[in-house]
Amino acid sequence: MNNQETRRPTHPKESNTHEHGLHRLNFSSGETVTAVSAQTWSGYLSYLKQINRRDKLVVSPELMTFTGRPLHEVSKARDEIENRIDEIKKFSIQHPNTTFLLGTPTFEMTKPRNSILVIKVGEVIGQTHKRSGATAKERDNFDLPVEELPMIIPGTDIGVLICADLATTSIFLRPGQDQEIFNEALRRSGRESFVGKQPTFLHPQTKKLILPSCWGVGGNQQLIKPGDANNYYKLQLRNLAWSLFENSKLEEIIIVDRTPIMPPNLQPFTSTKPYNGIIQKR
């Protein structure tokens, strides 16, 4: 008789790269996500030209059509952003069997929204929006619709969240938390309350998740050793993923990331290398 105790693993399984470029990442069920990670629009387009007919789901990082400029200029850049969206629509016509997920501002409301557009054969066939801002500048310059319905790619069990919404989701899924934890999450999102008592971030059928991100701004600087920001973000993503694996049906997360273009006064704890990869529940 084997009396050895079976122990639960203390961290998920990871496979990742810290490079921009085109990366093909596979869910365990076989679906391939083609991650096109770039810091600039021209870089994104150059990587995009490498896709082929086998690339069925092509995903960009967060806000890919608006990079290298301060967030308060997003409304001024509307024409340029919408021209870039049109550019991907036209490109998608050349790849009729491919679905594109494009991170971009959208302009349906008074303020822009931080959105993911689902584009196929020249048309936008779906979209979702970021619910919670990671920084005060993001909250000031974007409309963040907390009551956004959860997104799942039709015909699959693959959901989509945008960057910091992974952290917000992990907080609201934790069982037995004190209400003050939720209130603090709301304050960090620049608001006093959510619409409804139980906001839904993941569709009930979601087992796999795509996370377009620009994982560039972190939390408690005291947790970061000098020069170790990139490892800090990796650990942060791992901890958030494990929390979701514990408290939902989620089994795998693919991250499609980019890093901010480095202004001279960037915070010393900002990551300089993207995290592109997959985190899986063991």
VEXMAR-865813 format. One record per residue (C-alpha): x, y, z. Coordinates in Angstrom, 2 decimals. Example, Ala and Ser with C-alpha at 12.3 -4.5 7.8 and 13.67 -1.06 7.14 Angstrom:
# residues 2
<sevex X="12.30" Y="-4.50" Z="7.80"/>
<sevex X="13.67" Y="-1.06" Z="7.14"/>
END
This chain:
# residues 282
<sevex X="0.00" Y="0.00" Z="0.00"/>
<sevex X="1.36" Y="3.40" Z="-0.96"/>
<sevex X="1.00" Y="5.78" Z="1.95"/>
<sevex X="2.66" Y="8.67" Z="0.15"/>
<sevex X="0.40" Y="11.73" Z="0.20"/>
<sevex X="-0.71" Y="13.07" Z="-3.16"/>
<sevex X="0.13" Y="16.75" Z="-3.16"/>
<sevex X="-1.48" Y="19.45" Z="-5.25"/>
<sevex X="1.06" Y="21.28" Z="-7.44"/>
<sevex X="1.99" Y="24.72" Z="-6.16"/>
<sevex X="2.25" Y="26.39" Z="-9.53"/>
<sevex X="0.89" Y="25.91" Z="-13.06"/>
<sevex X="2.79" Y="24.65" Z="-16.07"/>
<sevex X="4.30" Y="27.32" Z="-18.31"/>
<sevex X="5.82" Y="27.63" Z="-21.76"/>
<sevex X="6.80" Y="31.11" Z="-22.90"/>
<sevex X="9.17" Y="33.36" Z="-24.78"/>
<sevex X="10.28" Y="36.89" Z="-23.90"/>
<sevex X="10.67" Y="38.04" Z="-27.50"/>
<sevex X="8.53" Y="40.08" Z="-29.85"/>
<sevex X="7.71" Y="38.37" Z="-33.12"/>
<sevex X="5.29" Y="35.79" Z="-34.51"/>
<sevex X="4.69" Y="32.87" Z="-32.15"/>
<sevex X="2.42" Y="29.86" Z="-32.70"/>
<sevex X="1.03" Y="28.68" Z="-29.37"/>
<sevex X="-1.04" Y="25.52" Z="-28.98"/>
<sevex X="-3.84" Y="24.73" Z="-26.56"/>
<sevex X="-3.76" Y="21.12" Z="-25.36"/>
<sevex X="-6.91" Y="20.40" Z="-27.38"/>
<sevex X="-5.09" Y="21.27" Z="-30.59"/>
<sevex X="-6.18" Y="24.82" Z="-31.46"/>
<sevex X="-3.29" Y="27.04" Z="-32.51"/>
<sevex X="-3.20" Y="30.73" Z="-31.57"/>
<sevex X="-0.86" Y="32.77" Z="-33.75"/>
<sevex X="0.46" Y="35.56" Z="-31.52"/>
<sevex X="1.76" Y="38.61" Z="-33.39"/>
<sevex X="3.73" Y="40.53" Z="-30.76"/>
<sevex X="5.21" Y="43.92" Z="-31.69"/>
<sevex X="5.97" Y="47.29" Z="-30.12"/>
<sevex X="5.07" Y="49.36" Z="-33.20"/>
<sevex X="2.43" Y="49.26" Z="-35.91"/>
<sevex X="5.04" Y="48.85" Z="-38.66"/>
<sevex X="6.59" Y="45.96" Z="-36.71"/>
<sevex X="3.17" Y="44.35" Z="-36.32"/>
<sevex X="2.50" Y="44.55" Z="-40.06"/>
<sevex X="5.90" Y="43.06" Z="-40.89"/>
<sevex X="5.24" Y="40.05" Z="-38.62"/>
<sevex X="1.68" Y="39.74" Z="-39.93"/>
<sevex X="3.04" Y="39.11" Z="-43.43"/>
<sevex X="4.51" Y="35.83" Z="-42.16"/>
<sevex X="1.14" Y="34.16" Z="-41.56"/>
<sevex X="-0.11" Y="31.42" Z="-43.88"/>
<sevex X="-3.26" Y="29.39" Z="-44.52"/>
<sevex X="-2.61" Y="27.22" Z="-41.46"/>
<sevex X="-2.99" Y="30.23" Z="-39.15"/>
<sevex X="-6.68" Y="30.13" Z="-38.25"/>
<sevex X="-6.71" Y="32.48" Z="-35.24"/>
<sevex X="-4.31" Y="35.45" Z="-35.33"/>
<sevex X="-4.14" Y="37.66" Z="-32.22"/>
<sevex X="-2.49" Y="41.02" Z="-31.58"/>
<sevex X="-1.57" Y="42.52" Z="-28.20"/>
<sevex X="-3.63" Y="45.17" Z="-26.44"/>
<sevex X="-4.04" Y="48.59" Z="-28.18"/>
<sevex X="-1.91" Y="47.50" Z="-31.15"/>
<sevex X="-3.24" Y="50.31" Z="-33.36"/>
<sevex X="-2.13" Y="52.95" Z="-30.83"/>
<sevex X="1.43" Y="52.46" Z="-29.66"/>
<sevex X="4.23" Y="54.82" Z="-28.67"/>
<sevex X="1.97" Y="57.75" Z="-27.79"/>
<sevex X="0.60" Y="58.98" Z="-24.44"/>
<sevex X="-2.93" Y="57.86" Z="-23.64"/>
<sevex X="-4.32" Y="61.39" Z="-23.51"/>
<sevex X="-3.76" Y="61.62" Z="-27.30"/>
<sevex X="-5.98" Y="58.63" Z="-28.10"/>
<sevex X="-9.01" Y="60.71" Z="-29.18"/>
<sevex X="-6.84" Y="62.92" Z="-31.40"/>
<sevex X="-5.54" Y="59.81" Z="-33.15"/>
<sevex X="-9.00" Y="58.51" Z="-34.07"/>
<sevex X="-8.59" Y="58.87" Z="-37.86"/>
<sevex X="-5.21" Y="57.10" Z="-37.82"/>
<sevex X="-6.54" Y="54.30" Z="-35.61"/>
<sevex X="-9.61" Y="53.72" Z="-37.75"/>
<sevex X="-7.44" Y="53.69" Z="-40.90"/>
<sevex X="-5.35" Y="50.96" Z="-39.28"/>
<sevex X="-8.47" Y="48.95" Z="-38.46"/>
<sevex X="-9.50" Y="49.26" Z="-42.12"/>
<sevex X="-6.03" Y="48.08" Z="-43.11"/>
<sevex X="-6.52" Y="44.84" Z="-41.16"/>
<sevex X="-10.02" Y="44.42" Z="-42.59"/>
<sevex X="-8.57" Y="44.57" Z="-46.11"/>
<sevex X="-5.72" Y="42.23" Z="-45.13"/>
<sevex X="-8.24" Y="39.73" Z="-43.75"/>
<sevex X="-9.95" Y="39.49" Z="-47.14"/>
<sevex X="-6.73" Y="37.92" Z="-48.45"/>
<sevex X="-6.98" Y="35.28" Z="-45.68"/>
<sevex X="-10.66" Y="34.22" Z="-45.72"/>
<sevex X="-10.12" Y="31.19" Z="-43.44"/>
<sevex X="-8.42" Y="33.23" Z="-40.73"/>
<sevex X="-10.03" Y="35.07" Z="-37.82"/>
<sevex X="-8.14" Y="38.12" Z="-36.54"/>
<sevex X="-8.35" Y="39.48" Z="-32.98"/>
<sevex X="-7.11" Y="43.07" Z="-33.07"/>
<sevex X="-6.38" Y="45.14" Z="-29.96"/>
<sevex X="-7.45" Y="48.72" Z="-30.63"/>
<sevex X="-9.26" Y="51.75" Z="-29.26"/>
<sevex X="-12.84" Y="52.03" Z="-30.53"/>
<sevex X="-14.99" Y="55.13" Z="-30.58"/>
<sevex X="-18.66" Y="54.23" Z="-30.15"/>
<sevex X="-18.96" Y="56.16" Z="-26.86"/>
<sevex X="-18.05" Y="59.67" Z="-25.65"/>
<sevex X="-14.72" Y="58.26" Z="-24.50"/>
<sevex X="-12.78" Y="55.66" Z="-26.47"/>
<sevex X="-12.86" Y="52.06" Z="-25.29"/>
<sevex X="-9.95" Y="49.65" Z="-25.02"/>
<sevex X="-11.27" Y="46.89" Z="-27.26"/>
<sevex X="-10.61" Y="43.63" Z="-29.05"/>
<sevex X="-12.22" Y="43.44" Z="-32.49"/>
<sevex X="-12.94" Y="40.06" Z="-34.12"/>
<sevex X="-12.37" Y="40.50" Z="-37.86"/>
<sevex X="-13.03" Y="38.01" Z="-40.64"/>
<sevex X="-13.16" Y="38.48" Z="-44.41"/>
<sevex X="-13.21" Y="42.26" Z="-44.15"/>
<sevex X="-15.89" Y="42.55" Z="-41.47"/>
<sevex X="-15.98" Y="43.11" Z="-37.71"/>
<sevex X="-18.02" Y="40.13" Z="-36.48"/>
<sevex X="-17.59" Y="40.68" Z="-32.75"/>
<sevex X="-15.89" Y="42.75" Z="-30.07"/>
<sevex X="-15.24" Y="43.01" Z="-26.37"/>
<sevex X="-13.99" Y="45.82" Z="-24.15"/>
<sevex X="-11.69" Y="46.16" Z="-21.18"/>
<sevex X="-13.53" Y="46.63" Z="-17.88"/>
<sevex X="-10.85" Y="47.89" Z="-15.49"/>
<sevex X="-7.93" Y="50.26" Z="-16.00"/>
<sevex X="-4.50" Y="49.45" Z="-14.62"/>
<sevex X="-3.46" Y="53.09" Z="-14.26"/>
<sevex X="-5.06" Y="56.44" Z="-13.54"/>
<sevex X="-4.23" Y="57.62" Z="-17.07"/>
<sevex X="-6.06" Y="54.67" Z="-18.56"/>
<sevex X="-9.10" Y="55.31" Z="-16.39"/>
<sevex X="-9.07" Y="59.01" Z="-17.31"/>
<sevex X="-8.89" Y="58.46" Z="-21.06"/>
<sevex X="-11.01" Y="55.35" Z="-21.66"/>
<sevex X="-14.59" Y="54.33" Z="-20.99"/>
<sevex X="-14.45" Y="51.08" Z="-18.99"/>
<sevex X="-17.81" Y="49.23" Z="-19.24"/>
<sevex X="-17.84" Y="47.07" Z="-16.13"/>
<sevex X="-21.12" Y="45.42" Z="-17.13"/>
<sevex X="-19.57" Y="44.14" Z="-20.39"/>
<sevex X="-20.92" Y="40.70" Z="-21.30"/>
<sevex X="-18.33" Y="37.91" Z="-21.25"/>
<sevex X="-16.87" Y="37.08" Z="-24.64"/>
<sevex X="-16.41" Y="33.57" Z="-26.04"/>
<sevex X="-15.28" Y="32.85" Z="-29.60"/>
<sevex X="-18.32" Y="31.28" Z="-31.35"/>
<sevex X="-18.17" Y="27.51" Z="-31.65"/>
<sevex X="-15.34" Y="27.16" Z="-29.12"/>
<sevex X="-14.70" Y="27.17" Z="-25.37"/>
<sevex X="-12.15" Y="30.02" Z="-25.77"/>
<sevex X="-12.84" Y="33.27" Z="-23.95"/>
<sevex X="-11.10" Y="36.65" Z="-24.22"/>
<sevex X="-10.05" Y="39.10" Z="-21.50"/>
<sevex X="-7.85" Y="42.17" Z="-21.90"/>
<sevex X="-4.71" Y="42.62" Z="-19.78"/>
<sevex X="-5.57" Y="43.91" Z="-16.27"/>
<sevex X="-9.03" Y="42.32" Z="-16.44"/>
<sevex X="-7.25" Y="39.07" Z="-15.60"/>
<sevex X="-6.40" Y="40.50" Z="-12.18"/>
<sevex X="-9.88" Y="41.93" Z="-11.65"/>
<sevex X="-11.44" Y="38.58" Z="-12.58"/>
<sevex X="-9.20" Y="36.72" Z="-10.14"/>
<sevex X="-10.36" Y="38.97" Z="-7.30"/>
<sevex X="-14.07" Y="38.54" Z="-7.99"/>
<sevex X="-13.84" Y="34.77" Z="-8.37"/>
<sevex X="-12.19" Y="34.17" Z="-5.01"/>
<sevex X="-14.70" Y="32.57" Z="-2.62"/>
<sevex X="-15.38" Y="33.92" Z="0.84"/>
<sevex X="-13.62" Y="37.23" Z="0.42"/>
<sevex X="-14.47" Y="40.19" Z="2.61"/>
<sevex X="-16.51" Y="42.87" Z="0.84"/>
<sevex X="-13.66" Y="45.33" Z="1.37"/>
<sevex X="-11.55" Y="43.33" Z="-1.10"/>
<sevex X="-14.19" Y="43.96" Z="-3.76"/>
<sevex X="-14.49" Y="47.63" Z="-2.80"/>
<sevex X="-10.74" Y="48.07" Z="-3.18"/>
<sevex X="-10.88" Y="46.49" Z="-6.64"/>
<sevex X="-13.59" Y="48.97" Z="-7.57"/>
<sevex X="-11.60" Y="51.95" Z="-6.29"/>
<sevex X="-8.59" Y="50.84" Z="-8.31"/>
<sevex X="-10.87" Y="50.76" Z="-11.35"/>
<sevex X="-11.91" Y="54.35" Z="-10.72"/>
<sevex X="-15.51" Y="53.71" Z="-9.70"/>
<sevex X="-17.67" Y="53.11" Z="-6.67"/>
<sevex X="-19.81" Y="50.16" Z="-7.72"/>
<sevex X="-20.41" Y="47.54" Z="-10.38"/>
<sevex X="-23.78" Y="47.22" Z="-12.06"/>
<sevex X="-25.29" Y="44.10" Z="-10.52"/>
<sevex X="-24.07" Y="42.13" Z="-7.52"/>
<sevex X="-22.27" Y="39.36" Z="-9.41"/>
<sevex X="-20.43" Y="40.68" Z="-12.49"/>
<sevex X="-19.58" Y="37.90" Z="-14.95"/>
<sevex X="-16.13" Y="37.99" Z="-16.51"/>
<sevex X="-15.95" Y="34.48" Z="-17.97"/>
<sevex X="-18.64" Y="32.82" Z="-20.06"/>
<sevex X="-19.83" Y="29.64" Z="-18.28"/>
<sevex X="-18.46" Y="27.49" Z="-21.11"/>
<sevex X="-14.99" Y="29.04" Z="-21.04"/>
<sevex X="-12.21" Y="26.51" Z="-20.44"/>
<sevex X="-9.47" Y="28.31" Z="-22.36"/>
<sevex X="-8.60" Y="32.01" Z="-22.38"/>
<sevex X="-6.77" Y="34.40" Z="-24.71"/>
<sevex X="-5.26" Y="37.43" Z="-22.97"/>
<sevex X="-4.09" Y="40.25" Z="-25.27"/>
<sevex X="-1.96" Y="42.53" Z="-23.10"/>
<sevex X="0.64" Y="45.23" Z="-22.75"/>
<sevex X="1.94" Y="43.99" Z="-19.43"/>
<sevex X="3.85" Y="47.14" Z="-18.67"/>
<sevex X="2.86" Y="48.56" Z="-15.30"/>
<sevex X="3.06" Y="46.67" Z="-12.05"/>
<sevex X="1.94" Y="46.89" Z="-8.46"/>
<sevex X="3.98" Y="47.02" Z="-5.27"/>
<sevex X="7.49" Y="48.20" Z="-6.18"/>
<sevex X="8.82" Y="46.85" Z="-2.89"/>
<sevex X="8.34" Y="43.33" Z="-4.26"/>
<sevex X="10.75" Y="43.99" Z="-7.14"/>
<sevex X="14.50" Y="43.67" Z="-6.90"/>
<sevex X="16.52" Y="46.17" Z="-8.98"/>
<sevex X="16.66" Y="45.00" Z="-12.58"/>
<sevex X="14.20" Y="42.16" Z="-11.98"/>
<sevex X="10.97" Y="43.64" Z="-13.35"/>
<sevex X="10.59" Y="41.04" Z="-16.09"/>
<sevex X="10.67" Y="38.15" Z="-13.62"/>
<sevex X="8.21" Y="40.05" Z="-11.40"/>
<sevex X="5.65" Y="40.18" Z="-14.22"/>
<sevex X="6.14" Y="36.49" Z="-14.93"/>
<sevex X="5.42" Y="35.63" Z="-11.30"/>
<sevex X="2.45" Y="38.00" Z="-11.25"/>
<sevex X="0.89" Y="36.32" Z="-14.29"/>
<sevex X="1.54" Y="32.87" Z="-12.81"/>
<sevex X="-0.18" Y="33.77" Z="-9.54"/>
<sevex X="-3.20" Y="35.28" Z="-11.28"/>
<sevex X="-3.51" Y="32.25" Z="-13.54"/>
<sevex X="-3.39" Y="29.85" Z="-10.60"/>
<sevex X="-6.13" Y="31.83" Z="-8.83"/>
<sevex X="-8.40" Y="31.50" Z="-11.88"/>
<sevex X="-7.61" Y="27.80" Z="-12.26"/>
<sevex X="-8.60" Y="27.24" Z="-8.65"/>
<sevex X="-11.86" Y="29.18" Z="-8.79"/>
<sevex X="-13.27" Y="28.60" Z="-12.28"/>
<sevex X="-13.46" Y="25.99" Z="-15.06"/>
<sevex X="-10.51" Y="27.64" Z="-16.76"/>
<sevex X="-7.69" Y="25.26" Z="-17.70"/>
<sevex X="-5.34" Y="27.22" Z="-19.99"/>
<sevex X="-4.38" Y="30.85" Z="-20.71"/>
<sevex X="-2.51" Y="32.06" Z="-23.79"/>
<sevex X="-0.93" Y="35.51" Z="-23.40"/>
<sevex X="-0.24" Y="37.70" Z="-26.43"/>
<sevex X="1.88" Y="40.54" Z="-25.10"/>
<sevex X="3.94" Y="43.58" Z="-26.02"/>
<sevex X="5.99" Y="45.98" Z="-23.92"/>
<sevex X="5.75" Y="49.76" Z="-23.81"/>
<sevex X="8.09" Y="51.84" Z="-25.94"/>
<sevex X="10.55" Y="53.24" Z="-23.43"/>
<sevex X="10.24" Y="56.98" Z="-22.68"/>
<sevex X="13.11" Y="58.53" Z="-20.70"/>
<sevex X="11.08" Y="58.83" Z="-17.50"/>
<sevex X="9.56" Y="55.33" Z="-17.51"/>
<sevex X="9.10" Y="53.77" Z="-14.07"/>
<sevex X="12.08" Y="51.57" Z="-13.12"/>
<sevex X="9.77" Y="48.60" Z="-12.48"/>
<sevex X="8.29" Y="48.50" Z="-15.99"/>
<sevex X="8.96" Y="45.32" Z="-17.94"/>
<sevex X="11.23" Y="45.50" Z="-20.99"/>
<sevex X="10.48" Y="42.05" Z="-22.43"/>
<sevex X="7.06" Y="40.70" Z="-23.43"/>
<sevex X="5.55" Y="37.54" Z="-21.99"/>
<sevex X="4.21" Y="35.50" Z="-24.91"/>
<sevex X="3.20" Y="31.99" Z="-24.02"/>
<sevex X="0.78" Y="29.59" Z="-22.39"/>
<sevex X="0.03" Y="28.85" Z="-18.74"/>
<sevex X="-1.77" Y="25.56" Z="-18.09"/>
<sevex X="-3.40" Y="23.97" Z="-15.07"/>
<sevex X="-1.46" Y="20.84" Z="-14.15"/>
END
